[in-house]
Amino acid sequence: MSADIPISRRAFVGGGLFATLGGGLSRAQGFAGLGGESEGFAAVVPGKALAFPRDHGPHPDYRIEWWYLTANLRDSSGAQWGAQWTLFRQAIAPGAQQDGWANQQIWMGHAAVTGATTHYYAEKFARGGVGQAGAEAMPFRAWIDSWEMHGPEAFNAQNVAPLAVSASGSDFSYALNLAADRPLVLQGDEGFSRKSERGQASYYFSQPYFTASGTIALGDKQVAVTGRAWMDREWSSQPLASDQTGWDWFSLHLDSGEKVMLFRLRQRDGQNYFAGNWIDGSGRSVRLAATAITMTPTGSTDIDGRKLPTSWTVAIPERGLKIDSVPLNATSWMGTRFAYWEGPISFKGSHSGIGYLEMTGY
């Protein structure tokens, strides 16, 4: 494994920007130095109550956070599509926020559209303090340049809905409208999501009940799409331990109505840290014990000199779940400044459904 850890949502590297800000260690630990010490930044502690709309906005006292959306979509012919929209914020130094170009926040955006034979992506960077990128709690808005996620006047802070989301790259664009009829879901233990046995953690909530409609454009071809979407929000100052090298993360929409979030964090000694939540049809979220989760790669794809486990068997015996997942497009490679794999999946077995898989550190 390279010392340059490819990351995304949960590791947020901005290698090009960080190179100008200094640092070999930053490139080894990720843009935010996620496994390093976080002196001066706010700590993630159990028992903190999350509040809305406040926590839809930024948390500059913490080193890293993201607003992250994935959507499983179909067009009128039945063809499947995936869309991703991500905004990351990272503080390069703790302390009171400075004005203008002295502001210590850096922002990064990723967007992608995936089909069975196509995968397009784009990446943006911005410095805080000058209006090019940012987030606001109410009325809710998150943006970088022209990419935007915002809530209209009817926005419900408890549902994080409705939302309008748009992004574009040189080969694609999309505009989606999202609705949800159930409140957001707290992940982990009431929003406290542990990432290691050594105390690393984040605050984490999701809205897994979005329905989506809108359009995707590839070149001069535009198609109408509908489907399901999942939004994640996380923030932390030190979410990873220093010996953790990457992760495999699933968001699953079960056709039976439940939702499941699972991840394993890989360690240099070959061990894994597992975590997840089972979310029933009413939105009740129950944390899964690490011993209750099995994630086993069953097939791989060679991409850019890396061997990636793109097919999996996932089991949660206590919930009667054992599924086999396959990607819509096994080459859903985000060739951003630090690359990673992110794409839509489908699964069958004890349960059937669709979802998203993210893999970093390969």
Secondary structure as UniProt FT lines:
FT   TURN            9..11
FT   HELIX           15..21
FT   HELIX           24..29
FT   TURN            30..35
FT   TURN            39..40
FT   TURN            46..47
FT   TURN            52..53
FT   HELIX           54..56
FT   TURN            60..61
FT   STRAND          64..74
FT   TURN            76..77
FT   STRAND          80..91
FT   HELIX           100..102
FT   STRAND          105..114
FT   STRAND          119..127
FT   TURN            128..129
FT   STRAND          133..136
FT   TURN            137..140
FT   STRAND          141..144
FT   TURN            145..146
FT   STRAND          147..150
FT   TURN            153..154
FT   TURN            157..160
FT   STRAND          163..168
FT   STRAND          172..179
FT   STRAND          185..186
FT   TURN            190..191
FT   STRAND          192..194
FT   TURN            197..198
FT   STRAND          201..218
FT   TURN            219..220
FT   STRAND          221..236
FT   TURN            242..243
FT   STRAND          244..254
FT   TURN            255..256
FT   STRAND          259..267
FT   TURN            268..269
FT   STRAND          272..279
FT   TURN            281..282
FT   STRAND          285..288
FT   HELIX           290..292
FT   STRAND          294..303
FT   TURN            304..305
FT   STRAND          306..316
FT   HELIX           317..319
FT   STRAND          321..327
FT   TURN            330..331
FT   STRAND          333..334
FT   STRAND          340..349
FT   STRAND          353..359
//
